[in-house]
Structures are given as C-alpha cells and as structure tokens.
Amino acid sequence: MKFISTPLSGCYVVEPEPYTDERGWFARTYCKREFSSIGHTGEWVQLNHSFTNSAGTIRGMHFQLPPFAEIKLAKCIAGAVYDVVADLRRDSPTFLQWFGLEISAINKKMVYIPEGFAHGFQSLADNSELFYHHTQFYTPGVEGGLRYDEPQLGIRWPQELTHISDRDARHPLLDEHYKGI
C-alpha cells in the first residue's frame, strides 16, 4: 500500500497495490503493520456500508464528538464519489480547511480520516457504495454535522446537488452552533 499525504495533517489517500494476473486482481486494503507507518494504532471496531442510488446526492458532513471522536477509513466499492474531509481540530494549522478527491471502484483509492475531522461525499454515479471502518462505535447523542454549504469551509462540490437528507440539510452553520469545536 502507498500512503499519500494530503494538505491536511494526518489525513492520507491510501492506494492499494493490486496483484494482477489472468484471473483478475487481489489487493490488501488493511495491514496493521503498514498502517503503523502513518501512526495508526487504533482498532477498527465497526464497519458500515452505504448505498446511494442517485448521482449528485450529498451525505455528510458527519463526525462524532470527543471522547467518542473516531478515525475512519473510507473505500468506494461500487460507482464513484467525491469524498471530502474537513479539519475541525482547533489546534491544527489546517483548521477549517478541506480536501476532496474522487474515490471509486475503479481507482481503488481509500481515504484515511483522523479524529477531529468531518467527513462527507457526493455520489458521482448512480448506485454508489462505500465501506467505512471506524475506531469508535456509533454513539447516539454525540454525533455532529456541518452543512454541506458551510461558508467558512467553501467546499466546491463537483455536481449540482440532487438529494440530501433533511437532517444533513438542517445542520447548523459553524457560527450558529459549533462554537465549541
């Protein structure tokens, strides 16, 4: 696996290195020893799977609050998405900066998302599916969210918005609610 630094400290694009032959390909998507090279020592305790049926749909921007903040590893297994992370760590030099890239079943890229980041994506193709590994269990009541159109972030989504959940559309703006981030 290759770990490619992003402009956001601690966030990586992970590129599997598939072995290919006449049968197809095989790739490792996680190895404790290899992930330790980027400082990952957490245990993956939950694996989630999402399906998005329409291109243009936005999910996110989600996170869990301390002490339940989590590391995530996102991988697209069908279709394609524009995956976005935003740094919410007040003491970080990249506080309130974001990074996005296309991850797809074809390019096999993954995104390693540290604690203290919000995460979301826009489906670029119908019938897109993601797997997410988490280092914390989902804990009701400690989840948070940022609006997809938060002006302090200025995320540039690649497609026109077609669908968003009522919950995601109603996340408050940073100035209204997240003064404690």
C-alpha positions as CSV (number, residue, x, y, z in Angstrom):
1,M,0.0,0.0,0.0
2,K,1.0,3.6,-0.6
3,F,0.1,6.3,1.8
4,I,-0.1,9.7,0.1
5,S,-0.1,12.8,2.4
6,T,-2.9,15.3,1.7
7,P,-2.7,19.0,2.5
8,L,-4.5,18.2,5.9
9,S,-2.1,16.9,8.6
10,G,-2.8,13.2,9.4
11,C,-5.1,12.6,6.5
12,Y,-4.0,10.2,3.8
13,V,-5.0,8.9,0.5
14,V,-4.3,5.1,0.6
15,E,-3.6,3.4,-2.6
16,P,-3.7,-0.4,-2.6
17,E,-1.1,-2.0,-4.9
18,P,-3.1,-4.8,-6.6
19,Y,-1.5,-8.0,-7.8
20,T,-3.0,-8.7,-11.2
21,D,-3.0,-11.9,-13.3
22,E,-5.2,-13.6,-15.8
23,R,-7.9,-14.2,-13.1
24,G,-8.2,-10.6,-12.2
25,W,-6.6,-8.8,-9.2
26,F,-6.1,-9.1,-5.5
27,A,-5.2,-6.2,-3.1
28,R,-4.6,-5.7,0.6
29,T,-6.8,-2.9,2.0
30,Y,-5.6,-3.1,5.5
31,C,-2.4,-4.3,7.2
32,K,-1.8,-3.4,10.9
33,R,2.0,-3.3,10.2
34,E,1.7,-1.0,7.2
35,F,-0.8,1.4,8.8
36,S,1.5,1.7,11.8
37,S,3.9,3.6,9.5
38,I,1.4,6.5,9.5
39,G,0.9,6.3,13.3
40,H,-2.3,4.3,13.2
41,T,-2.6,2.2,16.3
42,G,-6.4,2.2,16.7
43,E,-8.6,-0.9,16.3
44,W,-11.3,-1.0,13.7
45,V,-14.4,-1.7,15.9
46,Q,-17.2,-1.1,13.4
47,L,-17.7,-1.4,9.6
48,N,-20.5,0.4,7.9
49,H,-21.8,0.1,4.3
50,S,-23.8,2.8,2.5
51,F,-25.6,2.7,-0.8
52,T,-26.6,5.9,-2.7
53,N,-28.9,5.4,-5.6
54,S,-28.6,8.8,-7.4
55,A,-25.7,10.8,-8.7
56,G,-25.5,14.3,-7.2
57,T,-26.6,13.1,-3.7
58,I,-24.6,14.5,-0.8
59,R,-24.1,12.7,2.5
60,G,-22.4,14.5,5.4
61,M,-20.5,16.3,6.7
62,H,-20.5,14.0,9.8
63,F,-18.3,13.4,12.9
64,Q,-18.5,12.2,16.5
65,L,-17.6,14.5,19.4
66,P,-14.9,13.7,21.9
67,P,-14.5,11.4,23.8
68,F,-16.1,9.4,21.0
69,A,-14.2,11.0,18.1
70,E,-13.2,8.4,15.6
71,I,-10.7,7.6,12.9
72,K,-12.4,6.4,9.6
73,L,-11.2,4.6,6.6
74,A,-13.5,5.1,3.6
75,K,-13.5,2.9,0.4
76,C,-15.8,3.1,-2.6
77,I,-16.7,-0.5,-3.7
78,A,-19.2,0.4,-6.5
79,G,-19.6,3.5,-8.6
80,A,-17.7,6.7,-7.7
81,V,-17.9,9.5,-5.1
82,Y,-16.2,12.8,-4.5
83,D,-15.0,12.2,-0.9
84,V,-14.5,15.3,1.3
85,V,-12.9,15.8,4.7
86,A,-12.7,19.0,6.8
87,D,-10.3,19.6,9.7
88,L,-12.1,20.6,12.8
89,R,-9.1,20.5,15.2
90,R,-8.8,24.0,16.7
91,D,-5.1,23.5,17.4
92,S,-4.3,22.4,13.8
93,P,-2.6,24.6,11.2
94,T,-5.2,23.4,8.8
95,F,-8.2,24.2,11.0
96,L,-11.4,24.7,8.8
97,Q,-9.6,23.6,5.6
98,W,-11.0,20.8,3.5
99,F,-9.7,18.3,1.0
100,G,-11.6,16.3,-1.6
101,L,-10.9,13.7,-4.2
102,E,-12.7,11.1,-6.3
103,I,-12.6,7.6,-4.9
104,S,-14.2,4.8,-7.0
105,A,-14.4,1.1,-7.5
106,I,-12.1,1.6,-10.5
107,N,-9.3,3.6,-8.9
108,K,-9.5,1.6,-5.6
109,K,-8.3,4.6,-3.6
110,M,-9.2,5.0,0.1
111,V,-9.3,7.9,2.5
112,Y,-7.8,7.7,6.0
113,I,-9.6,10.3,8.1
114,P,-8.2,11.2,11.5
115,E,-10.1,12.1,14.7
116,G,-11.4,15.6,14.7
117,F,-12.4,15.7,11.0
118,A,-15.8,15.9,9.4
119,H,-16.5,13.6,6.5
120,G,-18.9,13.5,3.7
121,F,-19.3,12.7,0.0
122,Q,-21.2,13.4,-3.2
123,S,-22.1,10.5,-5.4
124,L,-20.7,10.9,-8.9
125,A,-22.6,7.9,-10.3
126,D,-25.9,6.1,-9.6
127,N,-25.7,3.1,-7.3
128,S,-22.5,4.0,-5.5
129,E,-21.5,2.1,-2.4
130,L,-19.0,2.9,0.4
131,F,-17.4,0.8,3.2
132,Y,-16.3,2.8,6.2
133,H,-14.1,1.4,9.0
134,H,-14.4,3.1,12.4
135,T,-12.3,3.1,15.5
136,Q,-15.3,4.0,17.7
137,F,-18.8,2.6,18.0
138,Y,-21.6,4.8,16.8
139,T,-22.8,6.6,19.9
140,P,-26.2,8.3,19.6
141,G,-26.3,11.8,21.0
142,V,-22.6,12.6,20.3
143,E,-22.8,12.8,16.6
144,G,-22.3,16.1,14.9
145,G,-22.6,17.6,11.5
146,L,-21.7,20.5,9.3
147,R,-23.8,21.9,6.5
148,Y,-22.6,20.8,3.0
149,D,-22.6,24.5,2.1
150,E,-20.9,25.9,5.2
151,P,-19.5,29.2,4.0
152,Q,-16.4,29.0,6.3
153,L,-15.4,25.8,4.5
154,G,-16.4,26.8,1.0
155,I,-16.5,23.2,-0.3
156,R,-16.7,23.0,-4.1
157,W,-18.9,20.0,-4.9
158,P,-18.4,18.8,-8.4
159,Q,-22.0,18.3,-9.3
160,E,-25.3,20.1,-8.7
161,L,-27.0,18.8,-5.6
162,T,-29.8,16.4,-6.4
163,H,-30.7,14.9,-3.0
164,I,-29.7,15.4,0.6
165,S,-31.4,14.1,3.8
166,D,-33.5,16.6,5.9
167,R,-31.0,16.0,8.8
168,D,-27.9,16.9,6.7
169,A,-29.7,19.9,5.1
170,R,-30.5,21.2,8.6
171,H,-27.1,21.0,10.2
172,P,-26.3,24.4,11.7
173,L,-23.7,26.8,10.4
174,L,-20.4,26.9,12.4
175,D,-21.2,30.4,13.8
176,E,-24.7,29.3,14.9
177,H,-23.9,26.1,16.8
178,Y,-20.3,24.8,16.8
179,K,-18.5,27.5,18.8
180,G,-17.0,24.7,20.9
181,I,-15.3,22.9,18.0
